[in-house]
Every structure is written in structure tokens, then in C-alpha cells.
């Protein structure tokens, strides 16, 4: 894959810096010379036949993201295709909103109130996706970017798909993957709820939930759900986790989708309740008349 240097022009945009690299992609900071608008660009190239799936994922990411408009989801501007021959796409350039912040895996929430706020924003963004007929299917801490003002943004829709999609292969991140993703069952809103629950679990405990692929053993995927190890309550790792928060997270990571919250909107509302209760208790402490609010 060609690596561009600062100052070079790529499809009409000027490269300002390299931001990072993926399995078959490079992310650049770019600027439109005419408007001076700053963007991020993902450059994906086909070098072997195995790279075809990365091109497919990038096209899927554009197809879905271009239909979404929510403050908690990274916006995409355009997709530039380059072909080798008449039909074969050899390179893609996905021009995206530049998200200036730090991922949750690199800078986890420092308080429970902050965690509830960040994950509520994410839940509302995902509820919007669900209402549009799509699921993210790869929610994890490094796909959540938080800026200096505490605003959260969902990134990387490369594995997103229409609701009820059955994927041809197992896709997901081992430490956050839902049982139905491993078993290649339909991917639904409940899948995102599990992924988000596993992300919250890690953020509050720095522990991973035991998933079917968490230990890298692909054979686990053939086992019955009933044989899967159940995660321990978050309060066993961090006794300070508020009871309402623990209860929500543990319901989100239920192995059976039917036992998880009914919708991502419900998750968002319950996170709002957790945050409100924490704020109320903090105000009572400040006033010197703190009395534990009943559950």
C-alpha cells in the first residue's frame, strides 16, 4: 500500500499527518484546499485476495453511515473508489468527520457519573441506529471517542449491518462479542446491548466478561450457550459500583438475548437514572445532610 506523506495530494485533499494504521488501512488527517475543512480519511487497498473483505467492510461502513445523522455517531462525507480494470475495486478512500478526542480504552471514565454519562450518549446514538434498521455489531471501548468536553462519539461502523443479518463468518472483538455472534445467529439490537454491557463491565472493573471467544479458543463457539461461563457481578471486582449500575450491566451481558433489556432506549434511560441518582447523592453530601437514597 502506498503511504502518503504530509503535503501530498490524495484525491484532491492535502495530507497533513498520518493518524494510525489498521489491518489493511491507513488513517490520515487531510484538508480540503478549497474550503480549508479538516477531515479524517481511511485509505484501504487490495494487495491480496484476503484484503477484499476489508474493502467490503469499508463500502458497507459508508453505505450505512451515510444514512445516519446523529451527534453521537461519526459522520462520513464521501467514498472515493479507484479501480484496476473495469470492475475490480483496488482502493477506497473513506472521508470522515475528524473526531478530536481519546478512546475510552485509553482514557476510561474516572467517576461513575462520568461513565454513566458517556455510555448514555453512546446508547442514545445506538438507539438511533436501531430505529434506522441497523446495528453496530462491534461496540467496544476503543470505538468510543470522548472529547475534552465529555461528548462521546461512536466510530468504526465497519462491521455494522442491517438488523437480523446472519453473517457468513464470525465477526466481533473476542472480549466483547455476544454469544449469537459466535454462533452465527441473527445480529439484532440485543447484540449491541451485550457488546455495550461488556464495554461498561470493563470500564468499571478493568475485567473482561467471559465470552465464547475471550480466550481465543474458536472451538468454544460450537458449544451450547448453557455451557458458557457466567460473568461475576461487577461489585465483586469493584465494590464501589452503584447497585443500579451493576444491575443494568449484568442484565446487558445475559447470555440469552431475551433476558437483556428490551431496547437500547431502555438502557439509555436507566443510565440516565444512575447518573441522576449519583448527582443527587453528591449534592446531599455537599449540603452536609447526606442520606443514602433508597434504591
C-alpha positions in Angstrom: 0.0 0.0 0.0 1.3 3.4 -0.9 2.0 5.6 2.2 1.3 9.3 1.7 3.5 12.0 3.3 2.4 15.4 4.7 1.9 17.8 1.9 1.0 15.3 -0.8 -2.4 15.4 -2.5 -4.7 12.5 -2.3 -7.9 12.6 -4.4 -8.0 16.4 -4.2 -7.2 16.5 -0.4 -3.9 17.5 1.1 -2.4 15.1 3.6 -1.5 16.8 6.9 -0.5 13.8 9.0 -0.8 10.1 9.5 -3.2 9.2 12.4 -2.9 5.5 12.6 -2.9 2.1 10.8 -5.2 -0.9 10.7 -5.0 -4.4 9.2 -5.3 -3.2 5.7 -5.8 0.6 6.1 -4.1 3.8 7.0 -5.9 6.8 8.6 -4.8 10.3 7.6 -5.6 13.8 8.7 -6.5 15.6 5.5 -7.6 19.1 4.4 -9.7 20.3 1.5 -7.5 23.0 -0.1 -10.6 24.9 -1.3 -12.7 25.0 1.8 -9.9 24.5 4.4 -12.2 21.9 6.0 -10.3 19.3 8.0 -11.3 15.6 7.7 -10.0 12.1 8.5 -9.6 9.7 5.6 -9.3 5.9 5.7 -7.3 4.5 2.8 -7.9 0.8 2.2 -6.1 -1.0 -0.6 -6.3 -4.5 -2.1 -2.9 -6.2 -2.1 -4.0 -9.8 -1.7 -7.3 -11.6 -2.2 -7.7 -11.6 1.6 -8.0 -7.8 1.6 -11.2 -8.0 -0.3 -13.2 -8.3 2.9 -11.7 -5.0 4.2 -12.8 -3.2 1.0 -16.3 -4.8 1.5 -16.4 -3.6 5.1 -15.4 -0.1 4.2 -18.1 0.1 1.5 -20.6 -1.2 4.0 -19.5 1.3 6.5 -20.1 4.1 4.0 -23.5 2.7 2.9 -24.7 2.6 6.5 -23.0 5.7 7.9 -24.2 7.9 5.0 -27.8 7.2 6.1 -27.2 8.3 9.7 -27.2 11.8 11.2 -26.7 11.8 15.0 -24.4 13.8 17.2 -23.1 10.6 18.9 -22.1 8.9 15.6 -19.2 9.9 13.4 -20.4 11.4 10.2 -19.0 10.3 6.8 -18.6 12.8 3.9 -17.9 10.7 0.8 -16.3 7.5 -0.5 -13.8 7.6 -3.4 -13.3 4.4 -5.3 -10.3 3.5 -7.5 -10.5 0.5 -9.9 -8.0 -1.8 -11.5 -9.7 -2.7 -14.8 -13.3 -2.2 -15.4 -14.9 -3.9 -12.4 -12.4 -4.6 -9.6 -12.1 -2.0 -6.9 -8.5 -1.8 -5.8 -8.5 1.2 -3.4 -11.0 3.1 -1.3 -10.8 6.4 0.4 -13.4 7.0 3.1 -13.6 10.7 4.0 -15.0 11.1 7.6 -15.6 13.6 10.3 -12.4 14.2 12.3 -13.2 13.2 15.9 -10.8 15.0 18.2 -10.6 13.1 21.5 -9.4 9.9 23.2 -10.9 6.5 23.1 -12.4 5.0 26.3 -9.9 2.2 26.3 -7.0 4.7 26.5 -8.8 7.1 28.9 -11.5 5.2 30.9 -14.1 7.3 32.8 -12.7 8.5 36.1 -16.0 8.5 38.0 -19.2 6.5 37.9 -21.2 9.6 37.0 -18.8 10.2 34.0 -19.2 6.6 33.0 -23.0 6.8 33.1 -22.9 10.0 31.0 -20.6 8.6 28.3 -22.4 5.3 28.0 -25.8 7.1 27.9 -24.7 9.2 25.0 -23.5 6.0 23.2 -26.7 4.2 24.0 -28.8 7.0 22.5 -26.7 7.0 19.4 -27.1 3.3 19.0 -30.9 3.5 19.7 -31.0 6.0 16.8 -29.1 3.4 14.6 -31.6 0.7 15.7 -34.5 2.9 14.7 -33.0 3.3 11.3 -32.7 -0.5 10.9 -29.0 -1.0 11.6 -26.8 -2.5 14.4 -23.2 -1.5 15.1 -22.1 -5.1 15.9 -18.7 -4.2 17.3 -19.2 -1.9 20.2 -16.1 -1.8 22.4 -14.2 0.9 24.4 -11.8 1.8 21.6 -14.8 2.5 19.3 -16.0 5.3 21.7 -14.1 8.6 21.4 -14.7 11.2 24.1 -13.6 14.9 23.6 -12.4 17.4 26.1 -15.9 18.5 26.8 -17.2 15.0 27.6 -19.0 14.5 24.3 -18.9 10.9 23.1 -18.8 9.7 19.5 -19.3 6.2 18.1 -16.7 5.3 15.4 -15.9 2.4 13.1 -19.0 1.1 11.5 -17.0 -1.4 9.5 -19.0 -4.4 11.0 -22.3 -2.6 11.1 -25.2 -4.3 9.3 -29.0 -4.3 8.9 -30.8 -5.8 11.8 -31.3 -9.6 11.7 -28.3 -10.1 9.5 -26.7 -13.6 9.7 -23.0 -13.1 8.9 -21.0 -15.5 6.7 -18.2 -15.7 9.3 -17.7 -14.9 13.0 -17.2 -11.1 13.4 -16.6 -9.2 16.6 -14.0 -8.5 19.2 -13.3 -11.6 21.4 -13.5 -9.8 24.7 -16.9 -8.1 23.9 -18.5 -10.5 21.4 -22.0 -11.7 22.1 -22.9 -15.5 22.0 -25.1 -15.1 18.9 -22.2 -13.5 17.0 -20.1 -16.6 17.8 -22.9 -19.0 16.9 -23.6 -17.0 13.7 -27.2 -16.4 14.6 -29.1 -13.2 13.6 -27.5 -10.0 14.8 -30.0 -7.8 16.5 -30.4 -4.8 18.8 -29.8 -7.2 21.7 -26.4 -7.9 20.3 -25.4 -4.3 20.6 -26.8 -4.3 24.1 -24.5 -7.2 25.0 -21.5 -5.5 23.4 -22.2 -2.3 25.2 -22.7 -4.1 28.5 -19.4 -5.9 28.1 -17.8 -2.5 27.4 -19.3 -1.0 30.6 -18.2 -4.0 32.6 -14.6 -3.4 31.5 -14.8 0.3 32.1 -16.0 -0.1 35.7 -13.9 -3.2 36.7 -11.0 -3.4 34.1 -12.0 -7.0 33.8 -13.4 -8.7 30.7 -16.7 -10.7 30.7 -16.1 -14.4 29.8 -17.2 -14.7 26.2 -17.2 -17.6 23.8 -14.0 -16.2 22.1 -12.4 -14.4 25.0 -9.6 -16.9 25.4 -9.0 -17.2 21.7 -10.5 -20.7 21.5 -12.6 -20.8 18.4 -13.9 -24.2 19.4 -15.9 -22.7 22.2 -18.2 -21.3 19.5 -19.6 -24.8 18.8 -20.6 -25.3 22.4 -24.1 -24.9 23.8 -24.8 -21.5 25.4 -25.7 -23.2 28.7 -22.0 -24.3 29.0 -20.7 -20.7 28.8 -19.2 -19.2 32.0 -21.4 -16.5 33.5 -19.7 -13.3 34.4 -19.3 -12.3 38.1 -21.2 -9.2 39.2 -19.1 -6.0 38.8 -19.3 -5.4 42.5 -17.1 -8.4 43.1 -14.3 -6.7 41.3 -15.2 -3.1 42.4 -17.4 -2.9 45.5 -17.9 0.8 44.8 -20.0 0.2 41.7 -23.5 1.6 42.4 -26.1 -1.2 42.7 -28.3 0.2 39.9 -25.3 0.4 37.6 -24.3 -3.2 38.4 -27.8 -4.5 37.9 -28.0 -2.9 34.4 -24.6 -4.1 33.3 -25.3 -7.7 34.4 -28.6 -7.7 32.6 -27.0 -6.4 29.4 -24.5 -9.3 29.4 -27.1 -12.0 29.9 -26.3 -14.9 27.6 -29.9 -15.3 26.4 -30.9 -12.2 24.4 -34.5 -12.4 25.8 -33.1 -11.7 29.3 -31.3 -8.5 28.2 -33.1 -5.1 28.4 -35.9 -4.7 25.8 -34.2 -1.9 23.9 -31.2 0.4 23.7 -33.6 3.3 24.7 -34.3 1.4 27.9 -30.5 1.1 28.5 -30.1 4.9 28.0 -32.9 5.7 30.3 -31.6 3.5 33.1 -28.1 5.1 32.6 -29.8 8.5 33.0 -31.3 7.3 36.2 -28.0 6.1 37.5 -26.4 9.4 36.7 -29.2 11.4 38.2 -29.1 9.4 41.5 -25.3 9.9 41.7 -25.7 13.6 41.2 -28.4 13.8 43.8 -26.3 11.9 46.3 -23.3 14.2 45.6 -25.4 17.3 46.2 -26.6 15.8 49.5 -23.0 15.2 50.6 -22.2 18.8 49.8 -25.1 20.1 51.8 -23.9 18.1 54.8 -27.3 16.3 55.0 -26.4 13.1 53.0 -28.8 10.3 53.5 -28.5 7.3 51.2 -31.2 7.4 48.5 -33.2 4.2 48.6 -33.0 2.0 45.6 
